[in-house]
Amino acid sequence: MEEDIQIPKWECTIRKADNGFILCFLEENREREIIFEINDERDEYLSEKQAFQKLFWQLMEYFGVHNSKHEEHRLEVQIKKQK
């Protein structure tokens, strides 16, 4: 008889809120939420991009996607100003 192998389930949800993004996931059998808030009233569009960038970095950490200076290819999210 084959033994059941438990494969860890990695999943999360992202919700868009009026003032940012909410990342929800399980950590040590407890639900955890991280809020990425849009908080710059002077430039809401830039702040939204910064909040999303932080969300992206957190997703990389959660799923174990890490960059190394020794790798030929790197995953990045950059905010660039149009010329």
C-alpha positions in Angstrom: 0.0 0.0 0.0 1.3 3.4 -0.9 1.9 5.9 1.8 0.0 9.2 1.7 2.5 12.0 1.3 1.3 15.4 2.5 2.4 18.2 0.2 2.4 21.6 1.9 -0.2 23.9 0.3 1.1 27.3 -0.4 -1.6 29.8 -1.1 -2.6 33.3 -0.3 -5.2 35.8 -1.3 -4.8 39.5 -2.2 -7.6 41.9 -1.8 -7.8 45.5 -3.1 -9.0 47.9 -0.5 -9.8 51.6 -0.9 -6.4 52.6 0.6 -4.2 49.7 -0.6 -3.9 46.0 -0.7 -4.3 43.2 1.9 -2.4 40.0 1.7 -3.9 37.0 3.6 -2.2 33.7 4.3 -1.8 31.0 6.9 1.4 31.0 9.0 1.8 28.3 11.6 -1.9 27.4 11.4 -2.9 31.0 12.1 -4.4 33.4 9.6 -2.2 36.4 9.0 -2.9 39.6 7.2 -0.4 42.2 6.0 -1.7 45.6 4.9 0.1 47.6 2.2 -1.3 51.0 2.6 -1.5 53.9 0.1 -0.6 56.7 2.3 0.8 59.6 0.3 -1.9 62.1 -0.4 0.4 64.3 -2.5 0.9 61.6 -5.1 -1.7 58.8 -4.8 -0.6 57.1 -8.0 3.0 56.8 -7.0 2.0 55.6 -3.5 -0.2 52.9 -5.0 2.7 51.7 -7.1 5.0 51.7 -4.0 2.3 49.7 -2.0 2.1 47.2 -4.8 5.8 46.9 -5.1 6.0 46.1 -1.3 3.2 43.5 -1.8 5.2 41.9 -4.6 8.4 41.7 -2.5 6.3 40.1 0.3 4.9 37.5 -2.2 8.5 36.7 -3.3 9.5 36.1 0.4 6.3 34.0 1.1 6.9 31.7 -1.9 10.7 31.5 -1.3 11.7 33.3 -4.5 15.0 34.9 -3.7 17.4 36.8 -5.9 21.1 36.3 -5.7 24.0 38.4 -7.1 25.4 35.2 -8.5 22.3 34.5 -10.7 22.2 35.5 -14.3 18.5 36.5 -14.1 16.9 38.5 -11.4 13.3 39.2 -10.7 12.6 42.9 -10.0 9.7 45.4 -9.9 10.9 48.9 -10.5 9.0 52.2 -10.5 10.4 54.4 -13.2 9.5 58.0 -14.0 8.5 58.7 -17.6 10.8 61.1 -19.4 
